[in-house]
Amino acid sequence: MTRNRVLYSLRIAAVTGIFGAGYLCGTLTQQSAEAQLGDIGSDVMKKAAGSGGALGNVAKLGTTISDLEKHVSGLQKNIDTLKSVKAALGGVVK
């Protein structure tokens, strides 16, 4: 009975160790798929948006969000420029 417990404990320790090593290696070497796609990712999203169905709708939402982010970034740059001009004028412009 004691031998069976030792073997059972060793099996659990081995499985836990293998899982832990795999998890550690996976977290250390994880890479972002988006970083690897680059411009290809946007082309794929545009093609998927034209396919229709649930995938098409999700792709349309994704492209819309990325377009909105571009516009917001541009507007933020304009606001920063206006703030610097306002500061240069001494705060006269409201």
Secondary structure, DSSP 8 states (H G I E B T S, - for coil): -HHHHHHHHHHHHHHHHHHHHHHHHHHHS---HHHHHTHHHHHHHHHHHTT-HHHHHHHHHHHHHHHHHHHHHHHHHHHHHHHHHHHHHTS---
